Amino acid sequence: MPQLNPAPWLSILVFSWFVFLFVIPPKVLNHSFMNEPAPQSAEKPKFNPWNWPWY
């Protein structure tokens, strides 16, 4: 049964983890986002309560 031979599969597993851990993250993190979120003011918004009779 050739599936029990770990030689090629172990190297494929190690190489794929190497790619996922060391090659892909820097490439993904180098992307810049076009719409950066704008900082909002620290003031709380003033709410106007409704004084309507509920009946």
mmCIF file as gemmi writes it, N, C-alpha and C atoms, coordinates in Angstrom:
data_model
loop_
_atom_site.group_PDB
_atom_site.id
_atom_site.type_symbol
_atom_site.label_atom_id
_atom_site.label_alt_id
_atom_site.label_comp_id
_atom_site.label_asym_id
_atom_site.label_entity_id
_atom_site.label_seq_id
_atom_site.pdbx_PDB_ins_code
_atom_site.Cartn_x
_atom_site.Cartn_y
_atom_site.Cartn_z
_atom_site.occupancy
_atom_site.B_iso_or_equiv
_atom_site.pdbx_formal_charge
_atom_site.auth_seq_id
_atom_site.auth_asym_id
_atom_site.pdbx_PDB_model_num
ATOM 1 N N . MET Axp A 1 ? 0.846 -1.183 0 1 0 ? 1 A 1
ATOM 2 C CA . MET Axp A 1 ? 0 0 0 1 0 ? 1 A 1
ATOM 3 C C . MET Axp A 1 ? 0.89 1.244 0 1 0 ? 1 A 1
ATOM 4 N N . PRO Axp A 2 ? 0.908 1.998 -1.077 1 0 ? 2 A 1
ATOM 5 C CA . PRO Axp A 2 ? 1.82 3.145 -1.158 1 0 ? 2 A 1
ATOM 6 C C . PRO Axp A 2 ? 1.412 4.311 -0.247 1 0 ? 2 A 1
ATOM 7 N N . GLN Axp A 3 ? 0.163 4.335 0.243 1 0 ? 3 A 1
ATOM 8 C CA . GLN Axp A 3 ? -0.251 5.441 1.099 1 0 ? 3 A 1
ATOM 9 C C . GLN Axp A 3 ? 0.478 5.427 2.436 1 0 ? 3 A 1
ATOM 10 N N . LEU Axp A 4 ? 1.023 4.282 2.831 1 0 ? 4 A 1
ATOM 11 C CA . LEU Axp A 4 ? 1.691 4.186 4.121 1 0 ? 4 A 1
ATOM 12 C C . LEU Axp A 4 ? 3.138 4.665 4.076 1 0 ? 4 A 1
ATOM 13 N N . ASN Axp A 5 ? 3.641 4.973 2.901 1 0 ? 5 A 1
ATOM 14 C CA . ASN Axp A 5 ? 5.005 5.483 2.777 1 0 ? 5 A 1
ATOM 15 C C . ASN Axp A 5 ? 4.988 6.974 3.109 1 0 ? 5 A 1
ATOM 16 N N . PRO Axp A 6 ? 5.563 7.402 4.249 1 0 ? 6 A 1
ATOM 17 C CA . PRO Axp A 6 ? 5.457 8.807 4.652 1 0 ? 6 A 1
ATOM 18 C C . PRO Axp A 6 ? 6.455 9.736 3.968 1 0 ? 6 A 1
ATOM 19 N N . ALA Axp A 7 ? 7.35 9.219 3.196 1 0 ? 7 A 1
ATOM 20 C CA . ALA Axp A 7 ? 8.414 10.058 2.647 1 0 ? 7 A 1
ATOM 21 C C . ALA Axp A 7 ? 7.89 11.203 1.777 1 0 ? 7 A 1
ATOM 22 N N . PRO Axp A 8 ? 7.087 10.968 0.741 1 0 ? 8 A 1
ATOM 23 C CA . PRO Axp A 8 ? 6.664 12.13 -0.059 1 0 ? 8 A 1
ATOM 24 C C . PRO Axp A 8 ? 5.623 12.986 0.665 1 0 ? 8 A 1
ATOM 25 N N . TRP Axp A 9 ? 4.757 12.366 1.455 1 0 ? 9 A 1
ATOM 26 C CA . TRP Axp A 9 ? 3.671 13.122 2.077 1 0 ? 9 A 1
ATOM 27 C C . TRP Axp A 9 ? 4.168 13.999 3.214 1 0 ? 9 A 1
ATOM 28 N N . LEU Axp A 10 ? 5.174 13.536 3.921 1 0 ? 10 A 1
ATOM 29 C CA . LEU Axp A 10 ? 5.734 14.353 4.988 1 0 ? 10 A 1
ATOM 30 C C . LEU Axp A 10 ? 6.409 15.601 4.426 1 0 ? 10 A 1
ATOM 31 N N . SER Axp A 11 ? 7.128 15.447 3.348 1 0 ? 11 A 1
ATOM 32 C CA . SER Axp A 11 ? 7.786 16.617 2.749 1 0 ? 11 A 1
ATOM 33 C C . SER Axp A 11 ? 6.754 17.582 2.161 1 0 ? 11 A 1
ATOM 34 N N . ILE Axp A 12 ? 5.689 17.058 1.588 1 0 ? 12 A 1
ATOM 35 C CA . ILE Axp A 12 ? 4.618 17.923 1.073 1 0 ? 12 A 1
ATOM 36 C C . ILE Axp A 12 ? 3.954 18.674 2.215 1 0 ? 12 A 1
ATOM 37 N N . LEU Axp A 13 ? 3.709 17.992 3.33 1 0 ? 13 A 1
ATOM 38 C CA . LEU Axp A 13 ? 3.103 18.635 4.49 1 0 ? 13 A 1
ATOM 39 C C . LEU Axp A 13 ? 4.002 19.734 5.041 1 0 ? 13 A 1
ATOM 40 N N . VAL Axp A 14 ? 5.275 19.462 5.2 1 0 ? 14 A 1
ATOM 41 C CA . VAL Axp A 14 ? 6.205 20.458 5.745 1 0 ? 14 A 1
ATOM 42 C C . VAL Axp A 14 ? 6.347 21.638 4.797 1 0 ? 14 A 1
ATOM 43 N N . PHE Axp A 15 ? 6.454 21.38 3.521 1 0 ? 15 A 1
ATOM 44 C CA . PHE Axp A 15 ? 6.587 22.463 2.554 1 0 ? 15 A 1
ATOM 45 C C . PHE Axp A 15 ? 5.326 23.331 2.506 1 0 ? 15 A 1
ATOM 46 N N . SER Axp A 16 ? 4.155 22.699 2.571 1 0 ? 16 A 1
ATOM 47 C CA . SER Axp A 16 ? 2.92 23.486 2.534 1 0 ? 16 A 1
ATOM 48 C C . SER Axp A 16 ? 2.787 24.346 3.786 1 0 ? 16 A 1
ATOM 49 N N . TRP Axp A 17 ? 3.176 23.82 4.963 1 0 ? 17 A 1
ATOM 50 C CA . TRP Axp A 17 ? 3.14 24.643 6.191 1 0 ? 17 A 1
ATOM 51 C C . TRP Axp A 17 ? 4.153 25.775 6.109 1 0 ? 17 A 1
ATOM 52 N N . PHE Axp A 18 ? 5.293 25.527 5.52 1 0 ? 18 A 1
ATOM 53 C CA . PHE Axp A 18 ? 6.274 26.587 5.333 1 0 ? 18 A 1
ATOM 54 C C . PHE Axp A 18 ? 5.701 27.708 4.476 1 0 ? 18 A 1
ATOM 55 N N . VAL Axp A 19 ? 5.027 27.336 3.395 1 0 ? 19 A 1
ATOM 56 C CA . VAL Axp A 19 ? 4.431 28.343 2.511 1 0 ? 19 A 1
ATOM 57 C C . VAL Axp A 19 ? 3.347 29.112 3.251 1 0 ? 19 A 1
ATOM 58 N N . PHE Axp A 20 ? 2.487 28.414 3.978 1 0 ? 20 A 1
ATOM 59 C CA . PHE Axp A 20 ? 1.389 29.092 4.663 1 0 ? 20 A 1
ATOM 60 C C . PHE Axp A 20 ? 1.859 29.973 5.811 1 0 ? 20 A 1
ATOM 61 N N . LEU Axp A 21 ? 2.952 29.623 6.46 1 0 ? 21 A 1
ATOM 62 C CA . LEU Axp A 21 ? 3.394 30.379 7.627 1 0 ? 21 A 1
ATOM 63 C C . LEU Axp A 21 ? 4.405 31.472 7.307 1 0 ? 21 A 1
ATOM 64 N N . PHE Axp A 22 ? 5.221 31.314 6.261 1 0 ? 22 A 1
ATOM 65 C CA . PHE Axp A 22 ? 6.306 32.258 6.035 1 0 ? 22 A 1
ATOM 66 C C . PHE Axp A 22 ? 6.236 32.993 4.699 1 0 ? 22 A 1
ATOM 67 N N . VAL Axp A 23 ? 5.521 32.487 3.741 1 0 ? 23 A 1
ATOM 68 C CA . VAL Axp A 23 ? 5.493 33.124 2.428 1 0 ? 23 A 1
ATOM 69 C C . VAL Axp A 23 ? 4.23 33.953 2.241 1 0 ? 23 A 1
ATOM 70 N N . ILE Axp A 24 ? 3.089 33.408 2.571 1 0 ? 24 A 1
ATOM 71 C CA . ILE Axp A 24 ? 1.822 34.088 2.306 1 0 ? 24 A 1
ATOM 72 C C . ILE Axp A 24 ? 1.554 35.276 3.242 1 0 ? 24 A 1
ATOM 73 N N . PRO Axp A 25 ? 1.776 35.191 4.573 1 0 ? 25 A 1
ATOM 74 C CA . PRO Axp A 25 ? 1.431 36.339 5.439 1 0 ? 25 A 1
ATOM 75 C C . PRO Axp A 25 ? 2.105 37.662 5.074 1 0 ? 25 A 1
ATOM 76 N N . PRO Axp A 26 ? 3.395 37.734 4.748 1 0 ? 26 A 1
ATOM 77 C CA . PRO Axp A 26 ? 3.946 39.041 4.353 1 0 ? 26 A 1
ATOM 78 C C . PRO Axp A 26 ? 3.315 39.594 3.086 1 0 ? 26 A 1
ATOM 79 N N . LYS Axp A 27 ? 2.974 38.715 2.151 1 0 ? 27 A 1
ATOM 80 C CA . LYS Axp A 27 ? 2.344 39.186 0.923 1 0 ? 27 A 1
ATOM 81 C C . LYS Axp A 27 ? 0.96 39.756 1.198 1 0 ? 27 A 1
ATOM 82 N N . VAL Axp A 28 ? 0.217 39.145 2.113 1 0 ? 28 A 1
ATOM 83 C CA . VAL Axp A 28 ? -1.12 39.627 2.434 1 0 ? 28 A 1
ATOM 84 C C . VAL Axp A 28 ? -1.042 40.92 3.243 1 0 ? 28 A 1
ATOM 85 N N . LEU Axp A 29 ? -0.104 41 4.171 1 0 ? 29 A 1
ATOM 86 C CA . LEU Axp A 29 ? 0 42.177 5.027 1 0 ? 29 A 1
ATOM 87 C C . LEU Axp A 29 ? 0.558 43.396 4.299 1 0 ? 29 A 1
ATOM 88 N N . ASN Axp A 30 ? 1.154 43.227 3.145 1 0 ? 30 A 1
ATOM 89 C CA . ASN Axp A 30 ? 1.669 44.369 2.387 1 0 ? 30 A 1
ATOM 90 C C . ASN Axp A 30 ? 0.584 45.118 1.625 1 0 ? 30 A 1
ATOM 91 N N . HIS Axp A 31 ? -0.605 44.572 1.554 1 0 ? 31 A 1
ATOM 92 C CA . HIS Axp A 31 ? -1.688 45.262 0.854 1 0 ? 31 A 1
ATOM 93 C C . HIS Axp A 31 ? -2.129 46.468 1.66 1 0 ? 31 A 1
ATOM 94 N N . SER Axp A 32 ? -2.424 47.548 0.976 1 0 ? 32 A 1
ATOM 95 C CA . SER Axp A 32 ? -2.952 48.737 1.655 1 0 ? 32 A 1
ATOM 96 C C . SER Axp A 32 ? -4.439 48.847 1.353 1 0 ? 32 A 1
ATOM 97 N N . PHE Axp A 33 ? -5.17 49.264 2.34 1 0 ? 33 A 1
ATOM 98 C CA . PHE Axp A 33 ? -6.608 49.412 2.185 1 0 ? 33 A 1
ATOM 99 C C . PHE Axp A 33 ? -6.911 50.795 1.623 1 0 ? 33 A 1
ATOM 100 N N . MET Axp A 34 ? -7.805 50.861 0.683 1 0 ? 34 A 1
ATOM 101 C CA . MET Axp A 34 ? -8.115 52.122 0.032 1 0 ? 34 A 1
ATOM 102 C C . MET Axp A 34 ? -8.895 53.068 0.946 1 0 ? 34 A 1
ATOM 103 N N . ASN Axp A 35 ? -9.835 52.542 1.697 1 0 ? 35 A 1
ATOM 104 C CA . ASN Axp A 35 ? -10.689 53.377 2.536 1 0 ? 35 A 1
ATOM 105 C C . ASN Axp A 35 ? -10.322 53.166 3.995 1 0 ? 35 A 1
ATOM 106 N N . GLU Axp A 36 ? -9.38 53.958 4.473 1 0 ? 36 A 1
ATOM 107 C CA . GLU Axp A 36 ? -9.014 53.887 5.88 1 0 ? 36 A 1
ATOM 108 C C . GLU Axp A 36 ? -10.138 54.51 6.708 1 0 ? 36 A 1
ATOM 109 N N . PRO Axp A 37 ? -10.467 53.94 7.841 1 0 ? 37 A 1
ATOM 110 C CA . PRO Axp A 37 ? -11.524 54.528 8.657 1 0 ? 37 A 1
ATOM 111 C C . PRO Axp A 37 ? -11.075 55.864 9.248 1 0 ? 37 A 1
ATOM 112 N N . ALA Axp A 38 ? -11.954 56.842 9.19 1 0 ? 38 A 1
ATOM 113 C CA . ALA Axp A 38 ? -11.642 58.169 9.718 1 0 ? 38 A 1
ATOM 114 C C . ALA Axp A 38 ? -11.872 58.176 11.227 1 0 ? 38 A 1
ATOM 115 N N . PRO Axp A 39 ? -10.999 58.826 11.973 1 0 ? 39 A 1
ATOM 116 C CA . PRO Axp A 39 ? -11.21 58.89 13.424 1 0 ? 39 A 1
ATOM 117 C C . PRO Axp A 39 ? -12.426 59.731 13.758 1 0 ? 39 A 1
ATOM 118 N N . GLN Axp A 40 ? -13.22 59.255 14.684 1 0 ? 40 A 1
ATOM 119 C CA . GLN Axp A 40 ? -14.416 59.976 15.082 1 0 ? 40 A 1
ATOM 120 C C . GLN Axp A 40 ? -14.114 60.793 16.321 1 0 ? 40 A 1
ATOM 121 N N . SER Axp A 41 ? -14.948 61.795 16.545 1 0 ? 41 A 1
ATOM 122 C CA . SER Axp A 41 ? -14.748 62.64 17.715 1 0 ? 41 A 1
ATOM 123 C C . SER Axp A 41 ? -15.136 61.874 18.979 1 0 ? 41 A 1
ATOM 124 N N . ALA Axp A 42 ? -14.568 62.307 20.1 1 0 ? 42 A 1
ATOM 125 C CA . ALA Axp A 42 ? -14.829 61.63 21.365 1 0 ? 42 A 1
ATOM 126 C C . ALA Axp A 42 ? -16.126 62.101 22.008 1 0 ? 42 A 1
ATOM 127 N N . GLU Axp A 43 ? -16.777 63.113 21.422 1 0 ? 43 A 1
ATOM 128 C CA . GLU Axp A 43 ? -18.03 63.616 21.989 1 0 ? 43 A 1
ATOM 129 C C . GLU Axp A 43 ? -19.152 62.62 21.761 1 0 ? 43 A 1
ATOM 130 N N . LYS Axp A 44 ? -20.004 62.508 22.771 1 0 ? 44 A 1
ATOM 131 C CA . LYS Axp A 44 ? -21.168 61.653 22.611 1 0 ? 44 A 1
ATOM 132 C C . LYS Axp A 44 ? -22.25 62.423 21.857 1 0 ? 44 A 1
ATOM 133 N N . PRO Axp A 45 ? -22.955 61.765 20.964 1 0 ? 45 A 1
ATOM 134 C CA . PRO Axp A 45 ? -24.021 62.484 20.249 1 0 ? 45 A 1
ATOM 135 C C . PRO Axp A 45 ? -25.159 62.84 21.2 1 0 ? 45 A 1
ATOM 136 N N . LYS Axp A 46 ? -25.745 64.004 20.952 1 0 ? 46 A 1
ATOM 137 C CA . LYS Axp A 46 ? -26.858 64.459 21.786 1 0 ? 46 A 1
ATOM 138 C C . LYS Axp A 46 ? -28.162 63.928 21.191 1 0 ? 46 A 1
ATOM 139 N N . PHE Axp A 47 ? -28.911 63.241 22.011 1 0 ? 47 A 1
ATOM 140 C CA . PHE Axp A 47 ? -30.178 62.664 21.559 1 0 ? 47 A 1
ATOM 141 C C . PHE Axp A 47 ? -31.326 63.548 22.008 1 0 ? 47 A 1
ATOM 142 N N . ASN Axp A 48 ? -32.302 63.718 21.133 1 0 ? 48 A 1
ATOM 143 C CA . ASN Axp A 48 ? -33.52 64.457 21.473 1 0 ? 48 A 1
ATOM 144 C C . ASN Axp A 48 ? -34.621 63.442 21.737 1 0 ? 48 A 1
ATOM 145 N N . PRO Axp A 49 ? -35.104 63.345 22.97 1 0 ? 49 A 1
ATOM 146 C CA . PRO Axp A 49 ? -36.148 62.349 23.248 1 0 ? 49 A 1
ATOM 147 C C . PRO Axp A 49 ? -37.482 62.777 22.658 1 0 ? 49 A 1
ATOM 148 N N . TRP Axp A 50 ? -38.285 61.806 22.322 1 0 ? 50 A 1
ATOM 149 C CA . TRP Axp A 50 ? -39.623 62.074 21.828 1 0 ? 50 A 1
ATOM 150 C C . TRP Axp A 50 ? -40.545 62.248 23.025 1 0 ? 50 A 1
ATOM 151 N N . ASN Axp A 51 ? -41.298 63.315 23.032 1 0 ? 51 A 1
ATOM 152 C CA . ASN Axp A 51 ? -42.262 63.56 24.094 1 0 ? 51 A 1
ATOM 153 C C . ASN Axp A 51 ? -43.684 63.369 23.576 1 0 ? 51 A 1
ATOM 154 N N . TRP Axp A 52 ? -43.894 62.396 22.754 1 0 ? 52 A 1
ATOM 155 C CA . TRP Axp A 52 ? -45.211 62.143 22.202 1 0 ? 52 A 1
ATOM 156 C C . TRP Axp A 52 ? -45.996 61.251 23.156 1 0 ? 52 A 1
ATOM 157 N N . PRO Axp A 53 ? -47.272 61.516 23.254 1 0 ? 53 A 1
ATOM 158 C CA . PRO Axp A 53 ? -48.096 60.589 24.064 1 0 ? 53 A 1
ATOM 159 C C . PRO Axp A 53 ? -48.296 59.277 23.29 1 0 ? 53 A 1
ATOM 160 N N . TRP Axp A 54 ? -48.089 58.19 23.961 1 0 ? 54 A 1
ATOM 161 C CA . TRP Axp A 54 ? -48.231 56.875 23.329 1 0 ? 54 A 1
ATOM 162 C C . TRP Axp A 54 ? -49.587 56.279 23.714 1 0 ? 54 A 1
ATOM 163 N N . TYR Axp A 55 ? -50.596 56.614 22.923 1 0 ? 55 A 1
ATOM 164 C CA . TYR Axp A 55 ? -51.923 56.01 23.119 1 0 ? 55 A 1
ATOM 165 C C . TYR Axp A 55 ? -52.649 55.91 21.828 1 0 ? 55 A 1
